[in-house]
């Protein structure tokens, strides 16, 4: 019986290649090589973590969705978007945005920013202007967590 996959997600500031991103996710989760792979709707799904990306035109450019078999991951005590984002930010040396937990009262209006050195901030989303497919933050709104 296939295990149920947990869906996690975050956004990376830069445009990150799939190869570099998958390597970082593999290392962040303590997986052996090959246990994180690009998501392919028509392909096999044996990898512990399947990675789907969308490149945005500006702001936080790489939108990442993970489909993880949490029963097969190591190195992360609690598998949350924020915990994975924190580890990936350090490995990529990039800022990463994560949504607050669902039970956070500010979930609809804020993001959690993680810096490469592990600092965490609550941030308000900046208006995308004419580019509605972009996500960025208002730097003046940063508040340490």
N, C-alpha and C positions, 0 to 999 in steps of 0.2 A: 504494500500500500504506500503510495507516495506521501511524503510528509507535507504539511501545510507550510507555505512560505509566508514570512513576515515581510511587509512592505515598508521600506525606509526610504528617506529622501533628503537631499540637500542640494544647495547650489554652490558652485565654485566660482570665485572671481574671474579667473582666466579661462581661456579656451584651452582645455586640457585634452590631449589625445587619449583615445580609448586605451591604448597600450599602457601609458603612464598611469592613468586612473585605475585601471584594473590591477596593475602591480601594487599601487598604494593601498587599494582595498584589500588585496590578498594579504599584504603585510600587516595592515591595521587590525585584521581579524585573526591573525596567526594561522592562516591557512597554508597548506602545501601549494606549490605552483600548480596552476591549472584548475584550482577549486573555485576561482572566480572567473566568469566568462561573460562575454557579450550576450545579452538577451536576443534570441532569435525565435520569433513566434512559430516558425516552421522547423526549427532545429531541435536537437536533443536538449534536455533540461537536467542533466546529471550533476552539473556543478553545484557546489554548496551555495554560491551566490551568483545570481544572474544580474547583470548590469545593463541598464538602459539609459542612454543619454540623449539630450536634446541641446543643440547649440542655440543660444539666444543672441540677438544682434548686439546688445550692449548691456552694461551693468554687470551683474553676476552672470557670466556667459554660459557655463556648463551646468545644465540642469540634470541631476543624477537621481535615478530611481533604482533601488536595490530590491531584489526578491531573494530573501535569505532564508535558508533552512537553519533556523537558530539552534536546532538540536545538533548540528554538525560544526558550529563555529567554536573557536577557542580564542582566548586572549581578551575577550570582552565579557565581563561578568553579567552586564545587562545590555541587551542589544536594543539600543534606541538610536534614532536619527542623530541626536545631539552627541552621543558618545562616539558613534562612528565618524561623524563630521569632525569632531575634535581630533581624533587620531589621523584622519585623512588630511586635515589642514596642516598638521605638523609634517607629515611625509611629503606633501606636495609643495610646502612652503607657500601656501596660498590662503587668503581669507575664504571662509566658508560660511554660508547662511543655512540655518536650520529653523524649521517652524518650532514654536514652543510646544510643550506637551499639550495634548487635547484638554486636560483639566485646568490649564492656565487660563485665568479670566481674560488675559490680553491676547489670546491666540489669534483673533481675527485682525488685530491691528499692528502686530509687531513680529519681528524676526529675532532670532538669536544669532549674533555674529561671533564666530570663533576665529581668532587670529592664529597665524602659524606658531606663535609661542605659547598657545593654549589659553590666552585670555578670552573671557566670554563677556559679551555685552548684550543688553536688550537694545533693539534699534527699531525705529519706525521706518516704514517703507516710504521711499521718495516717489513723488509723482513721476510716472514714466514719460510724461509729455506726449509727443506724437507717437512714440514707440511703445505701444501697449503690450507688446510681447516681451518687454524687458522688466527685470526686477533689480532694483537698487535700493540703497538705504540713505536716509538723511543722517549724515555724519554728526550733525549738531544734536541729534536725539540719543546718541550712545550713552547708556547707563550700565556701569559694571554689574554683573550678576553676583 
